[in-house]
Amino acid sequence: MAYGSPEKTEDIEAYYTDIRRGNAPTRPQLEELTGRYNAIGGSPLLQITIQQANNLQDELGNEYQVYIGMRHWKPWIIDAVEKMKEDGVDSAVGIVMAPHYSSMSIEKYIGKVEEAKEQLEYGLDIRYVKSWYNQPLFIEALQNKIAKALTLFSDTEKSRVKVIFSAHSLPERILEQNDPYYDQLLETSRLVAEKCGITNWTFAFQSAGRTQEKWLGPDLLTVMDTLHHEGDDTVLVCAVGFVADHLEVLYDIDIEAQAKARKMGMHLERTESLNADPLLAKLFAKLVHEKIHEK
């Protein structure tokens, strides 16, 4: 399962409305989001998710069937559940393409599946992988991306590169609910830094929603300001909270953060997204087998 993204410009309003729980966006909000999607040439998220699913299918072989469901766009989660019912599937494993658990992210996907089961009167026995933030194959895949990204800096720059690990912000109220999201993100960052031998790193949130309530920070752009004032001018962003190129990576980092970096005279690079990395398929196959044999 993945978040979902509009496939064409005319889909954006309906997509945005779904994200806003049925509340249509204002004209300025719609124009701003449309501008962002146009700036990145449209989101490749669906195609990447299909490739991730195909890679997992290859890894699992013919014994299992992989289905795709999106939380906020086609193919909807309920479509996948309905197809499973038609195919006579009686047990399944659910994996969300997000490594870190939160009641406001992973749990929402689980809720969509359970709603679909109820609506379809389908007694599917499904086990959920609720997080995979500390899995060695995930950490190794990120390590590989960092090693590759570091080659984008000159030899003199490499010694002073500051790594910023980042993830999607969520409303701050999750901290009062003992939600593990923040702690899991920091643990991923620590494990990756340790694996890479990196000591010069920090963490930032990005892509906060525009609502009245307070969201988790500090924000990536704010952290960039702080680093600039402290004399850091060589930065590598590793978006550990995302496993695929989407608006939050292609616009928020590649366009918005890059524009700020240029303005400050900062050399900013980011690690490639994992996308269809073969290590992800190996990891997901491992998680599937573990869930199947779990007692």
Phi and psi in degrees as a GROMACS rama.xvg file:
@    title "Ramachandran Plot"
@    xaxis  label "Phi"
@    yaxis  label "Psi"
@TYPE xy
-140.298  174.398  ALA-2
-66.9924  -40.1373  TYR-3
96.4211  154.344  GLY-4
-155.119  150.331  SER-5
-67.2287  141.32  PRO-6
-88.1009  -23.8611  GLU-7
-145.405  164.199  LYS-8
-54.8632  -41.0576  THR-9
-69.847  -10.7329  GLU-10
-84.6897  -15.8395  ASP-11
-61.241  -41.0634  ILE-12
-63.3765  -45.9521  GLU-13
-65.2161  -39.0738  ALA-14
-63.1602  -47.6035  TYR-15
-62.9978  -37.9189  TYR-16
-63.851  -40.1281  THR-17
-64.8868  -43.1598  ASP-18
-60.1552  -35.7398  ILE-19
-89.1684  23.6425  ARG-20
56.188  42.0041  ARG-21
90.7883  -2.65054  GLY-22
-91.3731  117.009  ASN-23
-64.994  143.564  ALA-24
-72.069  157.065  PRO-25
-71.6526  165.225  THR-26
-58.4442  -46.7265  ARG-27
-61.6532  -38.7705  PRO-28
-63.2752  -43.7247  GLN-29
-64.881  -42.4327  LEU-30
-64.2097  -38.5815  GLU-31
-66.2269  -46.7612  GLU-32
-65.2055  -40.7736  LEU-33
-61.1745  -41.0232  THR-34
-60.8222  -38.9601  GLY-35
-67.856  -43.5779  ARG-36
-64.2658  -40.4578  TYR-37
-64.9515  -35.1353  ASN-38
-64.8139  -30.1327  ALA-39
-97.7553  2.29492  ILE-40
75.0911  24.3847  GLY-41
89.4488  151.936  GLY-42
-83.1245  133.911  SER-43
-90.6794  11.4102  PRO-44
-57.4903  -44.5679  LEU-45
-62.3879  -46.3117  LEU-46
-63.139  -37.0917  GLN-47
-67.0831  -42.1347  ILE-48
-63.5211  -38.9513  THR-49
-61.7883  -42.9508  ILE-50
-65.338  -40.2694  GLN-51
-60.6392  -42.4299  GLN-52
-66.2692  -40.8218  ALA-53
-64.1796  -40.0754  ASN-54
-62.9886  -41.3611  ASN-55
-65.8127  -40.4743  LEU-56
-58.9043  -43.4675  GLN-57
-62.2223  -38.8199  ASP-58
-69.3151  -36.8102  GLU-59
-82.7474  -27.3495  LEU-60
80.9537  -167.203  GLY-61
-79.1579  -7.965  ASN-62
-68.6293  -26.4323  GLU-63
-125.954  157.66  TYR-64
-118.865  130.275  GLN-65
-97.3595  131.61  VAL-66
-118.053  152.922  TYR-67
-118.821  133.719  ILE-68
-139.301  136.061  GLY-69
-107.005  144.683  MET-70
-74.7996  -36.6849  ARG-71
-121.362  4.27027  HIS-72
-158.823  178.884  TRP-73
-72.3394  146.883  LYS-74
-70.4229  124.421  PRO-75
-65.551  157.143  TRP-76
-57.7452  -41.068  ILE-77
-64.0117  -30.4303  ILE-78
-64.5629  -42.0893  ASP-79
-65.8129  -42.4396  ALA-80
-64.9535  -39.5366  VAL-81
-64.1085  -40.8641  GLU-82
-65.0193  -37.6772  LYS-83
-63.4119  -39.4981  MET-84
-64.4215  -44.046  LYS-85
-60.8302  -35.6664  GLU-86
-80.8596  -3.23098  ASP-87
78.5042  23.1892  GLY-88
-71.6727  130.539  VAL-89
-111.197  -13.1594  ASP-90
-146.129  150.85  SER-91
-154.427  166.629  ALA-92
-122.377  130.871  VAL-93
-105.593  126.878  GLY-94
-126.188  128.621  ILE-95
-97.0924  138.208  VAL-96
-77.4489  52.1069  MET-97
-145.427  123.326  ALA-98
-74.0578  -22.831  PRO-99
-111.254  134.364  HIS-100
-80.4887  139.049  TYR-101
-150.328  148.169  SER-102
-64.9939  -19.269  SER-103
-96.9017  2.14143  MET-104
-128.947  -81.5476  SER-105
-54.3176  -44.4845  ILE-106
-63.2623  -27.7332  GLU-107
-68.6934  -36.7445  LYS-108
-65.7557  -44.7609  TYR-109
-59.2704  -41.9624  ILE-110
-59.6132  -39.4512  GLY-111
-63.7646  -40.6844  LYS-112
-65.8829  -45.3414  VAL-113
-64.7101  -37.869  GLU-114
-62.7707  -42.3762  GLU-115
-63.6443  -43.1795  ALA-116
-58.3703  -44.4651  LYS-117
-66.1996  -44.7058  GLU-118
-63.6847  -36.5726  GLN-119
-91.0876  0.200539  LEU-120
50.2353  56.393  GLU-121
-123.952  113.932  TYR-122
-83.9355  48.3787  GLY-123
-66.3635  131.445  LEU-124
-90.6627  106.579  ASP-125
-124.775  134.37  ILE-126
-109.26  136.255  ARG-127
-106.749  136.619  TYR-128
-86.7988  111.399  VAL-129
-89.6732  -17.3091  LYS-130
-166.868  157.223  SER-131
-148.687  32.8311  TRP-132
-66.9757  -23.0124  TYR-133
-115.666  13.2712  ASN-134
-67.9536  131.708  GLN-135
-53.4836  -38.0989  PRO-136
-68.1906  -33.9259  LEU-137
-66.9869  -45.726  PHE-138
-63.2722  -40.787  ILE-139
-64.6225  -40.5063  GLU-140
-63.009  -41.1965  ALA-141
-67.7511  -38.7998  LEU-142
-58.4977  -43.7006  GLN-143
-61.6505  -40.4904  ASN-144
-67.839  -37.3469  LYS-145
-66.4929  -43.9766  ILE-146
-58.6595  -41.0893  ALA-147
-67.1548  -42.1642  LYS-148
-67.4091  -32.1699  ALA-149
-64.7527  -21.2816  LEU-150
-71.4633  -11.5394  THR-151
-79.5538  -9.06825  LEU-152
-102.18  149.145  PHE-153
-69.6819  165.654  SER-154
-59.0729  -37.9677  ASP-155
-72.4043  -29.7096  THR-156
-75.2821  -34.8608  GLU-157
-54.7722  -36.0345  LYS-158
-69.4221  -17.3411  SER-159
-121.413  14.3149  ARG-160
-63.5205  129.347  VAL-161
-100.637  123.979  LYS-162
-94.6375  128.129  VAL-163
-110.457  113.284  ILE-164
-83.7178  137.544  PHE-165
-137.424  161.175  SER-166
-157.357  166.134  ALA-167
-66.0012  130.907  HIS-168
-70.4287  155.074  SER-169
-133.223  162.206  LEU-170
-54.4655  139.256  PRO-171
-62.4083  -21.2635  GLU-172
-62.394  -16.2029  ARG-173
-64.1319  -25.2778  ILE-174
-66.2131  -32.7965  LEU-175
-72.7187  -16.9496  GLU-176
-98.5828  12.1793  GLN-177
55.1704  33.2847  ASN-178
-67.3077  132.925  ASP-179
-80.7345  -0.150786  PRO-180
-51.2098  -54.3996  TYR-181
-61.7319  -46.5415  TYR-182
-63.4398  -39.2719  ASP-183
-66.0692  -38.5459  GLN-184
-63.0091  -43.7785  LEU-185
-66.5238  -35.4691  LEU-186
-67.2342  -42.6076  GLU-187
-57.1031  -48.0176  THR-188
-60.3411  -43.5389  SER-189
-63.5744  -44.2182  ARG-190
-64.4369  -41.9258  LEU-191
-66.8913  -45.1529  VAL-192
-60.1557  -42.9264  ALA-193
-62.4445  -44.3962  GLU-194
-64.0263  -33.6748  LYS-195
-89.3888  -8.92478  CYS-196
72.2163  30.5505  GLY-197
-99.0914  127.381  ILE-198
-111.616  -19.7416  THR-199
-94.7714  78.7981  ASN-200
-141.781  163.003  TRP-201
-148.107  179.164  THR-202
-129.649  145.013  PHE-203
-143.877  151.182  ALA-204
-97.9358  160.613  PHE-205
-146.328  169.592  GLN-206
59.187  34.3357  SER-207
-60.4709  146.285  ALA-208
-71.0507  156.53  GLY-209
-98.9818  78.2323  ARG-210
-126.173  174.701  THR-211
-71.5736  -28.4983  GLN-212
-79.5636  164.695  GLU-213
-81.853  138.286  LYS-214
-109.553  159.73  TRP-215
-60.7178  138.708  LEU-216
-138.285  -177.103  GLY-217
-77.7089  153.031  PRO-218
-75.9785  149.504  ASP-219
-52.0322  -45.5946  LEU-220
-65.9506  -34.7038  LEU-221
-67.5317  -42.0994  THR-222
-62.9137  -38.8517  VAL-223
-61.178  -41.1971  MET-224
-59.3117  -46.5286  ASP-225
-60.9439  -46.2737  THR-226
-62.2689  -40.7134  LEU-227
-60.6214  -43.8043  HIS-228
-67.3607  -26.4367  HIS-229
-87.2413  -1.78196  GLU-230
94.4945  6.32217  GLY-231
-82.3153  122.073  ASP-232
-124.266  9.22322  ASP-233
-132.407  108.389  THR-234
-130.934  139.007  VAL-235
-120.308  121.633  LEU-236
-96.3556  127.958  VAL-237
-120.68  104.642  CYS-238
-82.9804  81.4592  ALA-239
-67.6515  -18.0763  VAL-240
-83.4927  -7.09343  GLY-241
-120.279  139.457  PHE-242
-113.775  7.83662  VAL-243
-150.76  151.01  ALA-244
-65.2065  130.213  ASP-245
-156.342  -172.711  HIS-246
-55.0763  -41.3383  LEU-247
-66.2088  -23.4751  GLU-248
-96.3763  -52.0801  VAL-249
-71.2733  -29.4105  LEU-250
-101.375  -56.1323  TYR-251
-62.0234  -34.0863  ASP-252
-98.8587  -55.0541  ILE-253
-68.3278  -27.9621  ASP-254
-106.946  -59.3671  ILE-255
-66.8843  -52.9419  GLU-256
-67.419  -36.6575  ALA-257
-64.6275  -39.5723  GLN-258
-62.4426  -41.2577  ALA-259
-65.848  -41.1159  LYS-260
-61.3854  -44.3818  ALA-261
-61.8223  -40.8883  ARG-262
-62.2592  -33.5631  LYS-263
-92.418  -1.70081  MET-264
72.4892  29.2904  GLY-265
-100.275  136.884  MET-266
-89.2388  107.159  HIS-267
-115.799  131.311  LEU-268
-127.607  164.164  GLU-269
-132.177  154.727  ARG-270
-72.0387  149.241  THR-271
-62.6672  145.466  GLU-272
-67.949  155.247  SER-273
-67.9546  -35.5294  LEU-274
44.5376  -117.55  ASN-275
-98.9391  33.4476  ALA-276
-55.4236  128.784  ASP-277
-56.511  -29.6555  PRO-278
-64.7691  -30.4312  LEU-279
-65.4059  -43.1325  LEU-280
-61.6432  -42.0516  ALA-281
-62.7734  -41.1835  LYS-282
-63.9893  -47.408  LEU-283
-64.7126  -38.0352  PHE-284
-62.2431  -41.6511  ALA-285
-61.4806  -45.096  LYS-286
-65.5381  -37.8955  LEU-287
-61.1097  -49.1297  VAL-288
-64.0247  -37.4167  HIS-289
-64.1046  -42.3507  GLU-290
-67.7324  -39.3393  LYS-291
-61.2969  -38.7769  ILE-292
-95.6862  5.52257  HIS-293
-70.5337  138.75  GLU-294
